[in-house]
Amino acid sequence: MGVPRGGRIVVVGGGPAAAAAAVALREIGHDGGLVIVGGEPRPPYSRPPLSKAFLSGGVEAGDLALGVADAELRTGVRAIRVDLDERRVHLADGERLPYDGLVLATGTRARRPRDPSVEVVSTIADAERVSARMARARSALVVGSGFLAYELASATHARGIETTLVIRPGALAARWGMLADVLTDRVRTAGIRLVESPGGAFGDGTAITADGRRWEADLVLAAIGAEPDVIAPEYAATGYLTDDRCRLRRTVVAAGDAATVRSPGGARRDRTWTNALAQGAAAARSLLDDDAPPYAPVPYAWTEACGTEVKIAGAPPLGVAPAVIDGDLSEGRALLQWPGGAAAVGYRIPVARLKTLAAAPAPATLEG
């Protein structure tokens, strides 16, 4: 038996992990108080579309809202600390919320450059501000080497803005292997200028690469990482390091971008939208049920660059050529499989089937 089903549960966070936890708590029988605390003035919403469809004009802010069952929403007030011994969440306005059970889904804070003219896209407010500036911009510089940087460059390009993407050589390939080449080729083919630099500086309207070249633009966007937003002092140095059931304590669970889950294969933090949803639901089960199963998902991530969607399941090994199950990479459409991983490049396939392919012995076929 976990937290009493009639007790009061507080969920701290405003993203998909918080929303998924709230919905799951109600679905599995929690009938007590349920409070969601979020520092932004909006109810929980989905963030991945911000750098994709939102900036490109495909969706509006209202389309991003997430369901939260019948939880009480406390928006626009930030949780600044939690006292795990006293079971109270301290809010920025001075209120202290008592709880019987707690879900920490506080997410991450984007690394923001000191120069306020350099934009980041982490929240709806960020995206709305950037979108307004995009409407006036003729040129854009994007600095970063991960999926988000490629998405932002694709979004500015889609709005008719001359775009330059500044990346660190080999950074994306070190994480995703040959799939990095797919994205790089796609943005180059689309007409985005790709500049490789192992270092440099950027600020108001400029980027200076390591070789001394100077690039100028009306709009500078940075995608330079994020840090866990931790409100429990005990975990300030490590982030929320949980057991294999997302628990920090019997009455406290963590989920989403700020949570690292221990498992037989090692501790793992997964900053993806699908993980936030699945982990939020798993954390909710662990809070109410001492016998909840370990959280052991098949990793899944996706991105989009200039109209080409890439979905990745499992953990494709680096330096290993994939089996091409269907399609042709040279034509921009292929289903790929490695031992322990699979990817769909411009290829329509349900997520569940892609995960099954990632877990199957390679090579496989589409039959069955």
C-alpha positions as CSV (number, residue, x, y, z in Angstrom):
1,M,0.0,0.0,0.0
2,G,1.4,3.4,-1.0
3,V,0.0,6.9,-0.4
4,P,-3.6,6.7,0.9
5,R,-5.9,7.1,-2.1
6,G,-7.9,9.7,-0.2
7,G,-4.8,11.7,0.8
8,R,-3.6,14.9,-0.7
9,I,-1.1,14.7,-3.6
10,V,0.8,17.7,-4.9
11,V,2.3,17.6,-8.4
12,V,5.0,20.2,-9.1
13,G,5.5,21.0,-12.7
14,G,3.8,22.4,-15.8
15,G,4.8,20.0,-18.6
16,P,3.8,16.5,-19.9
17,A,5.2,14.6,-16.9
18,A,3.1,16.6,-14.5
19,A,0.0,16.2,-16.7
20,A,0.5,12.5,-17.2
21,A,1.0,11.9,-13.5
22,A,-2.2,13.8,-12.7
23,V,-4.3,11.9,-15.2
24,A,-2.8,8.5,-14.2
25,L,-3.5,9.2,-10.5
26,R,-7.2,9.6,-11.2
27,E,-7.3,6.7,-13.6
28,I,-5.9,4.3,-11.0
29,G,-8.2,5.3,-8.2
30,H,-6.8,8.3,-6.3
31,D,-9.9,10.2,-5.1
32,G,-8.3,12.6,-2.7
33,G,-7.0,16.1,-3.2
34,L,-4.8,16.7,-6.3
35,V,-3.0,19.9,-6.8
36,I,-0.7,20.9,-9.7
37,V,1.7,23.8,-9.0
38,G,3.3,25.5,-12.0
39,G,5.4,28.6,-12.2
40,E,4.1,29.7,-15.6
41,P,0.7,31.4,-15.9
42,R,-0.6,28.6,-18.2
43,P,-1.9,25.1,-17.4
44,P,0.4,22.3,-18.4
45,Y,1.2,22.2,-22.1
46,S,3.3,20.2,-24.6
47,R,6.7,21.8,-25.3
48,P,8.2,19.9,-28.3
49,P,5.9,21.6,-30.8
50,L,7.3,25.0,-29.8
51,S,10.4,24.6,-31.9
52,K,8.6,22.8,-34.6
53,A,5.0,23.5,-35.6
54,F,4.5,26.6,-33.4
55,L,7.4,28.7,-34.7
56,S,6.6,27.5,-38.2
57,G,3.0,28.6,-37.9
58,G,1.4,25.2,-37.9
59,V,-0.2,25.3,-34.5
60,E,-1.3,28.0,-32.0
61,A,-0.7,28.2,-28.2
62,G,-4.1,26.9,-27.4
63,D,-3.4,23.7,-29.4
64,L,-0.7,22.7,-26.9
65,A,-2.8,22.3,-23.7
66,L,-2.6,19.0,-21.9
67,G,-5.4,17.3,-20.0
68,V,-5.0,17.3,-16.2
69,A,-8.1,15.4,-15.1
70,D,-9.9,17.2,-12.3
71,A,-6.8,18.5,-10.6
72,E,-6.7,21.9,-8.8
73,L,-4.4,24.2,-10.8
74,R,-2.1,26.6,-9.0
75,T,-0.5,28.4,-12.0
76,G,1.7,31.5,-12.0
77,V,3.3,30.7,-8.6
78,R,6.7,29.0,-8.5
79,A,7.5,26.2,-6.1
80,I,10.9,27.2,-4.7
81,R,11.7,24.5,-2.2
82,V,10.3,21.2,-0.7
83,D,10.9,20.0,2.8
84,L,10.8,16.3,2.4
85,D,10.8,15.6,6.2
86,E,8.0,18.0,7.0
87,R,6.1,17.1,3.7
88,R,5.6,20.7,2.6
89,V,6.1,22.5,-0.7
90,H,7.2,26.1,-0.2
91,L,5.8,28.5,-2.8
92,A,7.3,31.8,-3.9
93,D,4.3,33.7,-2.5
94,G,5.0,32.4,1.0
95,E,2.4,29.6,1.1
96,R,3.4,26.1,2.3
97,L,1.5,23.3,0.8
98,P,1.2,20.1,2.9
99,Y,1.1,16.8,1.1
100,D,0.6,13.1,1.7
101,G,2.2,12.3,-1.7
102,L,4.4,14.4,-4.0
103,V,5.3,14.2,-7.7
104,L,8.3,16.2,-8.7
105,A,8.0,16.9,-12.4
106,T,9.9,20.2,-12.4
107,G,11.7,19.8,-15.7
108,T,14.7,21.8,-16.7
109,R,15.9,25.4,-17.1
110,A,17.3,26.4,-20.5
111,R,20.8,27.8,-20.4
112,R,20.2,31.4,-21.3
113,P,23.0,33.6,-22.6
114,R,23.9,36.7,-20.6
115,D,23.1,38.8,-23.6
116,P,19.3,39.3,-23.4
117,S,19.1,39.9,-27.1
118,V,20.0,36.3,-27.8
119,E,16.8,34.2,-27.7
120,V,16.1,30.7,-26.4
121,V,12.9,28.7,-26.9
122,S,11.9,26.9,-23.7
123,T,8.5,28.1,-22.9
124,I,5.4,29.4,-24.7
125,A,6.3,32.9,-23.7
126,D,9.8,32.4,-25.3
127,A,8.2,31.0,-28.5
128,E,5.7,33.8,-28.8
129,R,8.4,36.5,-28.4
130,V,10.6,34.7,-30.9
131,S,7.8,34.3,-33.4
132,A,7.1,38.0,-33.3
133,R,10.8,38.8,-33.9
134,M,10.8,36.3,-36.8
135,A,8.1,38.2,-38.5
136,R,10.4,41.2,-38.7
137,A,13.7,39.3,-39.4
138,R,15.4,38.8,-42.7
139,S,18.3,36.8,-41.3
140,A,18.8,34.4,-38.4
141,L,21.8,32.8,-36.6
142,V,21.1,29.6,-34.7
143,V,23.9,28.4,-32.3
144,G,23.8,24.8,-31.0
145,S,24.5,21.2,-31.9
146,G,21.5,19.2,-30.8
147,F,18.1,18.4,-32.2
148,L,16.7,21.6,-30.9
149,A,19.2,23.8,-32.9
150,Y,18.3,21.9,-36.1
151,E,14.6,22.4,-35.4
152,L,15.0,26.1,-34.7
153,A,17.0,26.6,-37.9
154,S,14.3,24.7,-39.8
155,A,11.6,26.9,-38.3
156,T,13.3,30.1,-39.3
157,H,14.0,28.8,-42.7
158,A,10.4,27.8,-43.1
159,R,9.4,31.4,-42.4
160,G,11.5,32.6,-45.3
161,I,14.4,33.8,-43.2
162,E,18.0,33.5,-44.4
163,T,19.4,31.1,-41.8
164,T,22.9,30.1,-40.6
165,L,23.3,27.2,-38.2
166,V,26.6,27.2,-36.2
167,I,27.4,23.7,-34.8
168,R,30.4,22.0,-33.1
169,P,32.0,19.5,-35.4
170,G,31.0,15.9,-34.6
171,A,28.8,16.8,-31.6
172,L,25.5,15.4,-33.0
173,A,27.2,12.4,-34.5
174,A,28.7,11.5,-31.1
175,R,25.2,11.0,-29.9
176,W,23.3,9.8,-32.9
177,G,25.9,8.4,-35.4
178,M,25.0,8.3,-39.0
179,L,21.6,9.8,-38.3
180,A,23.4,13.1,-37.7
181,D,24.5,13.0,-41.3
182,V,20.9,12.6,-42.4
183,L,19.9,15.8,-40.6
184,T,23.0,17.7,-41.7
185,D,22.4,16.8,-45.3
186,R,18.8,17.7,-45.1
187,V,19.4,21.2,-43.8
188,R,22.2,21.9,-46.3
189,T,20.0,20.7,-49.2
190,A,17.2,22.9,-48.0
191,G,19.4,26.0,-48.2
192,I,20.5,26.6,-44.6
193,R,24.1,27.7,-44.3
194,L,25.9,25.2,-42.0
195,V,29.0,26.5,-40.2
196,E,31.2,24.2,-38.1
197,S,33.2,25.7,-35.3
198,P,34.8,24.1,-32.2
199,G,34.2,27.3,-30.2
200,G,33.6,31.0,-30.5
201,A,31.3,33.7,-29.1
202,F,27.9,35.1,-29.9
203,G,25.9,38.1,-28.9
204,D,23.7,40.9,-30.2
205,G,23.3,40.1,-33.9
206,T,26.6,38.3,-34.3
207,A,28.5,35.1,-33.9
208,I,32.3,34.9,-34.1
209,T,33.6,31.4,-34.9
210,A,36.9,29.9,-33.7
211,D,38.6,30.8,-36.9
212,G,37.7,34.5,-36.5
213,R,34.9,34.6,-39.0
214,R,32.1,37.0,-38.1
215,W,28.5,36.2,-38.9
216,E,25.7,38.7,-38.5
217,A,21.9,38.4,-38.4
218,D,18.8,40.2,-37.3
219,L,17.9,37.4,-34.9
220,V,20.2,35.1,-32.8
221,L,18.9,31.9,-31.3
222,A,20.8,29.7,-28.8
223,A,20.1,26.1,-28.1
224,I,23.0,25.4,-25.7
225,G,21.5,22.9,-23.3
226,A,19.5,22.9,-20.1
227,E,19.9,22.0,-16.4
228,P,17.6,20.1,-14.1
229,D,15.3,22.5,-12.1
230,V,15.6,20.9,-8.7
231,I,13.7,22.3,-5.7
232,A,14.7,19.6,-3.1
233,P,18.0,20.7,-1.5
234,E,19.0,17.1,-0.9
235,Y,19.2,16.6,-4.7
236,A,20.6,19.9,-5.8
237,A,23.9,18.4,-6.9
238,T,22.6,15.3,-8.6
239,G,19.1,16.0,-9.8
240,Y,16.3,13.7,-8.7
241,L,18.1,10.3,-8.6
242,T,15.4,7.8,-8.0
243,D,15.1,4.0,-7.6
244,D,13.9,1.9,-10.5
245,R,10.3,2.8,-9.7
246,C,10.8,6.6,-9.9
247,R,10.8,6.9,-6.1
248,L,12.9,9.2,-4.0
249,R,11.0,8.2,-0.8
250,R,7.9,6.1,-0.2
251,T,5.8,9.3,-0.5
252,V,7.8,11.1,-3.1
253,V,8.4,10.3,-6.8
254,A,10.0,12.2,-9.6
255,A,9.4,12.1,-13.4
256,G,10.4,13.9,-16.5
257,D,13.5,15.9,-17.6
258,A,14.8,16.4,-14.1
259,A,14.6,12.7,-13.0
260,T,17.3,10.1,-13.4
261,V,16.1,6.5,-12.8
262,R,18.4,3.8,-11.5
263,S,18.2,0.5,-13.3
264,P,20.2,-2.7,-13.7
265,G,21.8,-1.2,-16.8
266,G,22.8,2.0,-15.0
267,A,21.2,5.3,-14.1
268,R,19.5,7.0,-17.0
269,R,17.9,10.5,-17.7
270,D,15.8,10.7,-20.8
271,R,14.8,14.3,-21.9
272,T,12.1,13.3,-24.4
273,W,8.4,14.1,-24.6
274,T,7.4,10.4,-24.8
275,N,9.5,9.5,-21.7
276,A,7.9,12.4,-19.8
277,L,4.5,11.0,-20.5
278,A,5.3,7.4,-19.7
279,Q,7.4,8.2,-16.7
280,G,4.8,10.5,-15.2
281,A,2.2,7.7,-15.4
282,A,4.7,5.2,-14.0
283,A,5.6,7.5,-11.1
284,A,1.9,7.9,-10.3
285,R,1.5,4.2,-10.0
286,S,4.6,3.9,-7.8
287,L,3.2,6.5,-5.5
288,L,0.0,4.6,-4.9
289,D,1.2,1.1,-5.1
290,D,4.3,-0.3,-3.3
291,D,4.3,-3.2,-5.7
292,A,4.3,-1.2,-8.9
293,P,6.6,-2.6,-11.6
294,P,10.0,-1.1,-12.3
295,Y,10.1,1.6,-15.0
296,A,11.9,0.1,-18.0
297,P,10.7,1.8,-21.2
298,V,12.2,1.4,-24.7
299,P,13.8,4.8,-25.3
300,Y,12.2,6.9,-28.1
301,A,13.0,10.2,-29.6
302,W,12.0,12.2,-32.7
303,T,12.9,15.3,-34.5
304,E,12.2,17.1,-37.7
305,A,14.5,19.0,-40.0
306,C,13.2,20.9,-43.0
307,G,10.2,18.6,-43.5
308,T,12.0,15.3,-42.9
309,E,10.9,13.5,-39.7
310,V,13.4,11.2,-37.9
311,K,12.1,8.8,-35.3
312,I,14.5,6.8,-33.2
313,A,13.7,3.8,-30.9
314,G,16.0,1.9,-28.6
315,A,19.7,2.8,-28.6
316,P,21.3,2.6,-32.1
317,P,25.0,1.7,-31.6
318,L,27.6,4.1,-32.9
319,G,29.9,3.0,-35.7
320,V,27.6,0.2,-36.8
321,A,25.9,0.3,-40.2
322,P,22.1,-0.3,-40.0
323,A,20.1,-2.8,-42.0
324,V,17.8,-1.1,-44.4
325,I,14.5,-2.8,-43.8
326,D,12.5,-0.7,-46.3
327,G,13.1,2.3,-48.5
328,D,16.3,4.1,-49.5
329,L,18.1,6.8,-47.5
330,S,19.3,8.4,-50.7
331,E,15.6,9.1,-51.5
332,G,14.9,10.5,-48.0
333,R,12.7,7.6,-46.9
334,A,14.0,4.6,-45.1
335,L,13.3,2.2,-42.2
336,L,16.6,1.2,-40.4
337,Q,17.5,-1.4,-37.8
338,W,20.5,-2.0,-35.6
339,P,21.1,-4.5,-32.8
340,G,19.1,-2.7,-30.1
341,G,17.8,0.1,-32.1
342,A,15.7,1.3,-35.0
343,A,15.0,4.5,-36.9
344,A,12.5,5.8,-39.4
345,V,13.7,8.6,-41.7
346,G,10.8,10.2,-43.6
347,Y,9.0,6.9,-43.1
348,R,5.5,6.5,-41.6
349,I,5.4,3.8,-39.0
350,P,3.5,3.6,-35.6
351,V,5.7,4.3,-32.6
352,A,4.8,0.9,-31.0
353,R,5.9,-0.9,-34.1
354,L,9.2,1.0,-34.3
355,K,9.9,0.0,-30.7
356,T,9.1,-3.6,-31.5
357,L,11.6,-3.4,-34.4
358,A,14.3,-1.9,-32.1
359,A,13.9,-4.9,-29.7
360,A,13.9,-7.6,-32.5
361,P,17.0,-9.4,-33.6
362,A,18.6,-7.6,-36.6
363,P,18.1,-7.8,-39.4
364,A,14.3,-8.2,-39.4
365,T,11.5,-7.9,-42.0
366,L,8.2,-6.1,-42.1
367,E,6.3,-9.4,-42.2
368,G,4.4,-10.6,-39.2
